[in-house]
Amino acid sequence: MNKEEKLKIIEDMQAVVEQMRLDDLEEDPSLADEMFECSCCGKTMPLAGSIQYNKYRLCNNCVLLAETGFAIGKFKNADELIKAMEDTRLEEMCEFIKQEESRQKN
């Protein structure tokens, strides 16, 4: 797969994933305010546009990473993506802990 084909896949996936988010919000606007912790990036994100992959719930941003990664052959399944994103999740956890400590001091 050449660079142009990969870029086309990425563009197509961006449109699809954004439409999923918009469809969720059209069906249930409260999903914009319903939050969850993404199994992939570790961030607290809106439920709108998220997808459950086996035991993992991924935010809309990570759905884009997953679907693009699957399409270009970078990942075979969600487990591989979750493993690849481990450092990102750990950084997010550290940031959360710092924020909590700062709140407790104030």
N, C-alpha and C positions, 0 to 999 in steps of 0.2 A: 504494500500500500504506500503510495507516494504522499508527499506533503500536501498537495492540493486535495487529494481524496480525504485525507485526515481533516483538513480544514473544513471541507464541505460537510463531513459527518458532524464535526463540532458545531457548525452553524445550524444544521438541521436539528441536532439534539437541543441546542439552546432554545430554539423556537418551540419544540415539543414540550420541554420541561416548563417553560414559561406559560404555555397554554394550559398545562395541567394545573398550575398554581391558580391561574385565572378562573378555570372551570371550578376548582374547589371553592374559591371565594364567591363565585356566582351562585353556586349551589347552597353554600352556607357561609355567609359573611363573618360569622363569629370565629371561623377558623383562623382569621388573621390575628386574633387575640388569644387563641388557645395555644399554649406553648408546650414544648417538650424538649428533652435533652437528646440531641442527635447522637446516635450510636457511632457515627463516623467521625465527625469533627469535634464532638463534645460540647458544642455551643447550644444554648437555649434558643430555640428557633420556633417560628410559627408552624402550626400543623398543616396549614395550606400548602399543597404541592408536595407534601412528604409522601414517602412510600415505605411500606413494610417489605423488607427482603428477608425472608425466613425469620430469624429471631431479632433482626436489626430494623429499627426505624430510622430512615435517613431524611434529613431536611432537603428542601428543594435544591439547594446548592450542591449537596452531596449526591442527590439523585442525578444531577447533570454529570458529575464526576464519574459515577457508577456507569450510567448508560453510555457515556462517551468511551469510557475505558473498556466496557464490554464490546462495543462496536468496533473499536480499533485493535482489539485483542490484547490490551494491556492487562486486563483482569479477566479471569474466568468466572468468578463468582463474588458475592458480597464479602465473603470471608477474606479474600485476598485484598480487597479494597480496605477493609477494616484494619487489617494488619499493616498495610502501607500508610495508613493515616494515624498510626499509634503516636508518633511524635506530636502531631497536631493536637490530638486529644489531651496528651499530657501537658502541653503548653497551655491549653484552655483551662485545665484543672488548676494549674499553678496560678494563672491569672485570677480565677475565681477565688482561690484561697487568699491571695493578696488582697483582693477587694473586700472579702469578709473580715480579714484582720483589720483593715483600714476602717471599716464600718464600726467594728467593736471598739476601737480606740476613740472614735468620735462620739 
